[in-house]
Amino acid sequence: MAQSVEGGAASFVPPLKGGAVALVTGSGRGLGRRIAEKLSAMGAAVAIHDIDELAPAQYGEARNLSDVAAAIAGERPAIGVTGDITDEAAVARMVGEVETALGPISILVNCAGGDIGAAGGKPNPNGALDVSMADMRAVMDRNFLGTVLMCRAVVPGMMTRQRGSVINFGSLNGQMGVSPEVVYACAKAAILHYTRCLALEARAHGVRVNAVSPGPAMSARFLATRTTDPRMQVEGPSLDRYATPDEIADAVAFLAGEQSRFVSGQVLRIDGGLTLFPG
């Protein structure tokens, strides 16, 4: 049983199957970084990814991607890879770099995304009828098509080896009507259904494909880019609050590991019961 220390208290996480190699997109900071840390503690060699070397510094979480990889490396190595997940050639290059350095990828976590328009920052306007086509394409590319390209580059190898777990990132916005952030919600809804379709295709090959659908979580980017409610930023017995990055990472770790070995094609909401509806 692997052991990690979080917030001064020892916690135990079930080890991954021997030789696990994880690629976590968008893991230079925020939720992705916490997921990478969790998988490393469970015994995986981990590839840390971000759009460029300096991306982890944007919200003050680290100086650069190399520092993040060095901090995460444990009994097994961690490396950094950079590139745009919307660029098919860049995706192929990154996957090649990871597999050359660490070995065949057995865990893929598609965490990179966000409601970021063509010029950077949130689209404005951002409604169902007024968002610009440029912003619409940028958000769909960054979320849905980026996830598809990563899966296309990694999953065939998993299927050949008959081993692998893919965890895609949806959002509660992808499961209910919202405004604004309409295109972001539609991109996340597409990811959730793509997860089901890919799970069907991969089922006979021993590869599991699932998704997590988080509610609001206290990442540095979330706190820096939104008006937040201080009453929701407290940990305690109540579930009527924002999630912590650890709570998201724990759910991803479950889907990556052997405890979920017969779970595929599912969407796991991580929202403390915020959305209590069937489906």
matplotlib code that plots the C-alpha trace (Angstrom):
import matplotlib.pyplot as plt

x = [0.0, 1.5, 1.6, 1.3, 1.3, -1.3, -1.8, 0.4, -1.6, -0.6, -3.0, -2.9, -3.6, -3.9, -0.9, -1.3, -0.5, 3.3, 4.9, 2.1, 2.9, 0.5, 0.2, -1.9, -2.7, -2.9, -0.9, 1.6, -0.8, -4.2, -6.3, -4.1, -1.0, -2.8, -3.9, -0.3, 0.9, -1.7, -0.8, 2.9, 2.2, 0.4, 3.5, 3.1, 5.8, 4.2, 4.4, 3.5, 2.1, 1.3, 1.0, 4.6, 7.4, 6.2, 2.5, 2.6, 3.7, 0.5, -1.3, 1.8, 1.8, 5.4, 8.2, 8.1, 7.1, 10.6, 10.2, 6.8, 8.2, 11.1, 8.8, 6.5, 9.1, 9.2, 10.2, 9.5, 10.4, 8.3, 9.1, 7.6, 6.3, 4.9, 2.6, -0.8, -3.3, -5.3, -2.3, -2.3, 1.5, 2.3, 0.2, 2.0, 5.3, 4.4, 3.1, 6.3, 8.5, 6.6, 6.8, 10.5, 11.3, 8.9, 7.4, 4.0, 1.2, -1.3, -3.2, -4.3, -6.0, -7.4, -7.5, -6.5, -9.3, -11.1, -13.5, -10.8, -11.5, -9.5, -7.7, -7.2, -9.5, -13.2, -15.2, -17.2, -20.1, -20.5, -24.2, -26.0, -26.7, -23.9, -20.6, -18.3, -17.5, -13.8, -14.4, -16.7, -14.0, -11.3, -13.3, -14.4, -10.8, -9.3, -11.8, -13.5, -11.2, -8.1, -9.5, -10.2, -6.7, -5.1, -7.3, -6.5, -2.8, -2.8, -5.7, -4.7, -1.5, -3.5, -5.9, -3.0, -1.5, -5.0, -4.3, -5.2, -7.5, -8.6, -10.2, -11.7, -12.8, -16.3, -18.1, -21.4, -22.0, -22.1, -25.0, -27.5, -28.5, -26.3, -25.7, -23.1, -20.3, -22.7, -20.1, -17.9, -20.9, -21.5, -17.9, -18.0, -21.2, -19.5, -16.6, -19.0, -20.7, -17.4, -16.3, -19.3, -18.7, -14.9, -15.7, -17.9, -15.1, -12.4, -14.5, -13.4, -9.7, -9.5, -9.3, -11.5, -12.7, -14.5, -15.1, -15.3, -17.7, -16.5, -18.4, -16.6, -13.2, -10.7, -7.9, -5.7, -7.2, -10.8, -10.1, -8.2, -10.7, -14.1, -16.1, -16.3, -18.3, -16.0, -18.6, -18.0, -14.2, -14.2, -13.6, -15.9, -18.7, -21.0, -21.0, -22.4, -19.0, -16.4, -14.4, -10.8, -8.3, -7.6, -11.3, -11.1, -7.8, -9.1, -11.9, -9.6, -7.2, -10.1, -10.9, -7.2, -6.6, -7.5, -10.4, -12.4, -11.2, -14.8, -16.0, -16.1, -18.2, -19.3, -19.5, -18.6, -20.0, -17.8, -20.0, -21.0, -24.6, -25.0, -26.8, -29.2, -30.9, -30.8, -28.7]
y = [0.0, 3.3, 6.2, 9.9, 12.9, 15.6, 18.5, 17.0, 13.8, 10.4, 8.8, 5.5, 5.0, 1.6, 0.9, 0.7, -2.4, -2.7, -0.6, 1.9, 4.9, 7.9, 10.9, 13.7, 16.6, 20.1, 18.8, 21.7, 23.3, 23.0, 19.9, 18.2, 18.6, 17.2, 14.2, 13.6, 13.8, 11.2, 8.8, 9.2, 8.3, 5.2, 4.0, 5.4, 6.9, 10.2, 12.6, 16.2, 18.2, 21.8, 24.1, 25.5, 25.4, 28.6, 27.8, 26.6, 30.1, 31.8, 31.6, 31.3, 27.6, 26.8, 28.5, 26.2, 22.7, 21.2, 22.2, 20.6, 17.3, 17.4, 17.9, 15.1, 12.5, 9.8, 6.1, 6.2, 9.1, 12.1, 14.0, 17.2, 17.4, 20.5, 21.0, 22.0, 19.2, 20.7, 20.1, 16.5, 16.6, 18.0, 15.3, 12.5, 14.1, 14.3, 10.7, 9.5, 11.4, 9.9, 6.4, 6.7, 8.0, 6.1, 3.2, 2.4, 4.7, 2.7, 5.6, 8.7, 11.6, 14.2, 17.1, 20.0, 22.3, 25.3, 28.0, 30.0, 31.9, 32.6, 35.6, 34.0, 34.6, 33.8, 34.4, 37.6, 37.5, 33.9, 33.0, 30.5, 33.0, 35.6, 33.8, 34.4, 31.6, 32.1, 31.6, 28.7, 26.9, 27.6, 26.3, 23.1, 22.5, 23.0, 20.7, 18.2, 17.8, 17.9, 15.0, 13.1, 13.7, 12.5, 9.4, 8.7, 8.8, 6.7, 4.3, 2.1, 1.1, 0.3, -1.9, -3.8, -4.4, -5.1, -2.8, 0.8, 3.2, 6.6, 9.2, 12.2, 15.4, 16.6, 19.1, 19.6, 22.2, 19.4, 17.8, 20.6, 23.8, 26.8, 30.4, 31.8, 29.3, 27.6, 26.4, 25.1, 23.2, 21.7, 20.7, 18.9, 17.2, 16.0, 14.6, 12.7, 11.0, 10.4, 8.6, 6.2, 5.6, 5.0, 2.7, 0.6, 0.3, -0.5, -2.9, -6.1, -5.1, -4.7, -0.9, 1.1, 4.6, 6.7, 10.4, 12.6, 15.5, 17.9, 20.7, 23.9, 23.1, 25.3, 25.3, 28.4, 29.3, 28.9, 31.2, 33.8, 34.0, 33.9, 35.8, 33.2, 32.8, 32.7, 30.6, 27.9, 27.9, 25.9, 22.3, 20.6, 18.1, 19.9, 19.1, 22.5, 23.9, 23.9, 20.7, 20.5, 19.4, 16.3, 15.3, 15.5, 13.6, 10.8, 10.1, 10.0, 7.7, 5.3, 5.2, 4.7, 1.9, -1.8, -1.0, 0.0, -2.7, -3.6, 0.0, 1.5, 3.9, 5.7, 9.4, 10.0, 13.3, 14.9, 17.6, 16.8, 16.1, 19.5, 17.9, 15.3, 14.1, 10.7, 9.9]
z = [0.0, -1.0, 1.4, 0.8, 3.2, 2.5, 4.8, 7.5, 7.8, 6.4, 4.0, 2.1, -1.6, -3.3, -5.6, -9.3, -11.3, -11.8, -14.5, -14.8, -16.9, -16.7, -19.0, -17.5, -19.8, -18.2, -15.2, -14.8, -12.3, -10.7, -10.7, -13.2, -11.0, -8.0, -10.1, -11.3, -7.7, -6.6, -9.5, -8.7, -5.0, -6.2, -8.1, -11.6, -13.7, -14.7, -17.7, -16.7, -19.5, -20.2, -23.2, -22.6, -20.1, -18.2, -18.0, -14.4, -13.3, -14.6, -11.2, -9.1, -8.6, -9.8, -11.6, -14.6, -15.8, -15.1, -11.5, -11.3, -12.7, -10.3, -7.3, -8.3, -9.1, -6.5, -6.5, -10.3, -12.6, -13.7, -16.9, -18.5, -22.0, -23.7, -26.6, -27.9, -27.6, -30.5, -32.9, -34.1, -34.9, -31.4, -29.8, -31.7, -30.7, -27.0, -26.9, -28.6, -26.1, -23.1, -24.4, -25.3, -21.8, -19.6, -21.6, -23.0, -21.6, -19.4, -17.9, -19.8, -18.0, -20.3, -17.9, -20.1, -21.3, -20.0, -21.2, -23.0, -26.2, -29.3, -27.8, -24.4, -21.4, -21.4, -24.5, -24.3, -25.2, -24.1, -24.7, -26.9, -29.7, -29.4, -28.8, -31.8, -34.2, -33.5, -29.7, -30.4, -32.4, -29.9, -27.0, -28.9, -30.0, -26.6, -24.9, -27.1, -30.1, -27.9, -25.9, -29.1, -30.5, -27.3, -27.3, -30.9, -30.2, -27.1, -27.0, -30.0, -28.2, -25.1, -27.1, -28.7, -25.2, -23.8, -20.9, -20.1, -18.4, -19.8, -17.7, -19.6, -17.9, -18.3, -16.2, -14.5, -17.2, -19.7, -18.0, -17.6, -19.3, -18.5, -19.6, -20.0, -20.9, -23.4, -25.9, -23.0, -21.7, -25.2, -25.5, -22.1, -23.1, -26.3, -24.2, -22.0, -24.9, -26.7, -23.5, -23.8, -27.6, -27.1, -24.1, -26.4, -29.0, -26.4, -24.3, -26.0, -25.8, -22.0, -22.1, -19.8, -20.6, -18.0, -17.3, -14.2, -14.1, -11.3, -9.8, -8.7, -7.2, -5.5, -8.0, -8.3, -11.7, -10.4, -7.4, -9.6, -12.5, -10.8, -8.2, -5.4, -2.2, 0.8, 2.7, 0.1, 0.5, 3.8, 4.5, 7.0, 7.4, 5.0, 1.3, 0.5, -0.5, -3.2, -3.8, -2.9, -5.6, -3.5, -3.8, -7.6, -7.7, -5.5, -7.9, -10.8, -8.9, -8.3, -12.0, -12.9, -10.5, -10.0, -7.7, -10.7, -13.0, -14.1, -14.5, -18.0, -20.0, -16.8, -15.8, -12.1, -10.8, -8.1, -6.7, -3.2, -4.3, -6.0, -9.0, -7.8, -11.0, -12.8, -15.8]

ax = plt.figure().add_subplot(projection="3d")
ax.plot(x, y, z, "-o")
ax.set_aspect("equal")
plt.show()
